[in-house]
Amino acid sequence: MTTVDIFAWIVLVILTLSTVAVIVFLAMLPGMIATKRNHPWAQAVTVGGWVTLLLGFALWPIVLIWAYVDVPRASNAEIAS
C-alpha cells in the first residue's frame, strides 16, 4: 500500500463517521428541541424523529415543526367554568 492509499482510507473512514454522526444528530434534534421547550408530547416527537431516520427523513420537517408547536394548556379559570 502506498501513502496515497492509506490517506484515501483515512479520508473515507472520517467521511463515513461524520456522515453517521450528522444523521444521528438530525434524528435526535426534534426530540431535544421538544424536551427543552417542555412540549406536552416531547416523547412522541422524539420517537417521530427516530422513525424518520427509517423513512429517509421524508417526514423530518414535519416532526421538526411539531417540536416547536405546542398546544396551549387550559388555565385553572377555564377548567373551573
Secondary structure, 3 states (H helix, E strand, C coil): CCHHHHHHHHHHHHHHHHHHHHHHHHHHHHHHHHHHCCCCCHHHHHHHHHHHHHCCCCCHHHHHHHHHCCCCCCCHHHHHC
